Amino acid sequence: MTHSVAVPIIAANVPFYAHPGDAGADLVSTEAVRLEPGERALIGTGVRIALPEGYAAFVVPRSGLAAKHGITVVNSPGTVDAGYRGEIRVSLLNTDSREAYDVAVGDRIAQLIVMPVVQARFEPVDELPESVRGDGGFGSTGYTQGKSE
């Protein structure tokens, strides 16, 4: 069963889900931009939303742009807080070292995922409870060439 939440929006191009059951709704560009190799740009979508309290939206890359052209979202996921009312802009980066990439008006440039979130209540302590993993990180579970564990 798919759950939904009403999100008031102001946009010439309302984000849309390409397929039933998709998690991300496509955001489109409102401007034409040429991204040279290694270049980044902040691109407008014309989308302004009012998320309900207890929700956040996350701007993430489109997998096809990343795989085919090396285009990604610099601060992925970009977080849109419930209190933000400005335009959602996407910071795109061309990771290709040789080819420029042209973004046209109306191109699908990122996805927007709306999710319920909780606010943590941070409780200072002198020690943390033990766990199986402990303080191991950054490859602490091992690495074999060509295969991460």
C-alpha positions as CSV (number, residue, x, y, z in Angstrom):
1,M,0.0,0.0,0.0
2,T,1.4,3.4,-1.0
3,H,1.0,6.2,1.6
4,S,0.7,9.8,0.5
5,V,0.9,13.2,2.1
6,A,-0.5,16.5,0.7
7,V,2.3,18.9,-0.2
8,P,1.2,22.5,-1.2
9,I,3.3,23.5,-4.2
10,I,3.9,26.5,-6.5
11,A,5.5,25.3,-9.8
12,A,5.1,25.7,-13.5
13,N,6.3,22.1,-13.8
14,V,5.0,20.0,-10.9
15,P,7.4,17.2,-10.0
16,F,6.1,13.8,-11.3
17,Y,6.6,10.2,-10.6
18,A,7.7,8.4,-13.9
19,H,6.3,5.0,-12.8
20,P,3.7,3.8,-10.2
21,G,5.5,3.0,-6.9
22,D,8.6,5.2,-7.7
23,A,10.2,6.8,-4.6
24,G,11.5,9.9,-6.4
25,A,9.5,12.5,-8.3
26,D,11.4,14.1,-11.2
27,L,12.5,17.7,-11.0
28,V,13.1,19.6,-14.2
29,S,15.3,22.5,-15.1
30,T,14.0,26.0,-15.6
31,E,17.2,27.2,-17.3
32,A,19.7,26.1,-19.9
33,V,23.2,25.5,-18.6
34,R,26.3,24.0,-20.1
35,L,28.4,22.0,-17.6
36,E,32.0,21.7,-18.7
37,P,34.1,18.7,-17.5
38,G,34.5,19.1,-13.7
39,E,32.1,22.1,-13.5
40,R,29.2,22.5,-11.2
41,A,26.2,24.8,-11.3
42,L,23.2,25.7,-9.2
43,I,20.1,25.1,-11.4
44,G,16.6,26.3,-10.8
45,T,13.5,24.1,-10.8
46,G,10.9,26.7,-10.2
47,V,9.5,24.5,-7.5
48,R,8.5,25.8,-4.1
49,I,6.8,23.6,-1.5
50,A,5.3,23.7,2.0
51,L,6.1,20.3,3.6
52,P,4.1,19.4,6.7
53,E,5.9,19.3,10.0
54,G,7.5,15.9,10.5
55,Y,8.5,15.6,6.8
56,A,11.6,16.5,4.8
57,A,12.4,16.3,1.1
58,F,15.7,15.0,-0.3
59,V,17.1,16.0,-3.7
60,V,19.0,13.1,-5.2
61,P,20.7,12.3,-8.5
62,R,18.9,10.6,-11.4
63,S,20.7,7.3,-12.0
64,G,20.6,7.5,-15.8
65,L,22.3,10.9,-15.8
66,A,24.9,9.6,-13.4
67,A,25.6,6.4,-15.3
68,K,25.4,7.7,-18.9
69,H,26.9,11.2,-18.5
70,G,28.6,11.4,-15.0
71,I,26.1,14.1,-13.9
72,T,25.4,14.0,-10.1
73,V,24.1,16.2,-7.3
74,V,27.0,17.7,-5.4
75,N,25.4,17.7,-1.9
76,S,23.4,14.6,-2.4
77,P,21.1,14.2,-0.7
78,G,20.2,17.9,-0.6
79,T,17.8,18.4,2.3
80,V,14.7,20.5,2.1
81,D,13.4,21.2,5.6
82,A,9.7,21.6,6.4
83,G,10.1,25.3,7.1
84,Y,11.8,26.2,3.8
85,R,9.6,28.1,1.3
86,G,12.2,29.1,-1.3
87,E,12.8,27.6,-4.7
88,I,14.3,24.2,-4.8
89,R,17.6,24.5,-6.7
90,V,19.9,21.6,-7.7
91,S,23.6,21.8,-7.5
92,L,24.7,19.6,-10.4
93,L,28.3,18.5,-11.1
94,N,29.7,17.1,-14.3
95,T,32.2,14.4,-13.2
96,D,33.1,13.5,-16.8
97,S,36.7,14.5,-17.4
98,R,36.3,14.9,-21.2
99,E,32.8,15.7,-22.2
100,A,30.6,18.8,-21.5
101,Y,27.0,18.3,-20.7
102,D,24.1,20.6,-21.8
103,V,21.1,21.0,-19.6
104,A,18.1,22.3,-21.5
105,V,14.9,23.9,-20.1
106,G,12.6,21.1,-19.2
107,D,15.2,18.4,-18.7
108,R,14.8,16.1,-15.8
109,I,17.8,16.9,-13.6
110,A,17.2,15.3,-10.2
111,Q,14.6,13.5,-8.1
112,L,12.7,14.7,-5.0
113,I,12.0,12.1,-2.3
114,V,9.5,13.2,0.5
115,M,9.9,11.2,3.7
116,P,8.7,11.4,7.3
117,V,11.6,12.3,9.7
118,V,12.0,12.5,13.4
119,Q,14.0,15.0,15.4
120,A,16.6,13.5,17.7
121,R,16.7,14.4,21.4
122,F,20.4,14.3,22.0
123,E,21.3,13.2,25.5
124,P,24.9,13.8,26.6
125,V,26.4,10.8,28.4
126,D,30.0,9.8,29.5
127,E,30.0,6.5,27.8
128,L,28.0,4.8,25.0
129,P,26.6,1.3,25.3
130,E,28.7,-1.4,23.7
131,S,27.8,-2.9,20.3
132,V,29.1,-5.6,18.0
133,R,30.6,-3.1,15.6
134,G,32.0,-0.8,18.2
135,D,33.9,2.2,16.9
136,G,35.1,0.5,13.7
137,G,34.4,2.3,10.5
138,F,35.8,3.2,7.0
139,G,36.4,-0.3,5.9
140,S,36.6,-1.9,9.3
141,T,34.6,-4.9,8.1
142,G,37.3,-5.8,5.6
143,Y,38.1,-5.4,1.9
144,T,38.9,-7.8,-0.8
145,Q,40.1,-6.5,-4.3
146,G,37.0,-6.1,-6.4
147,K,34.6,-6.9,-3.6
148,S,33.6,-5.0,-0.5
149,E,32.6,-7.0,2.5
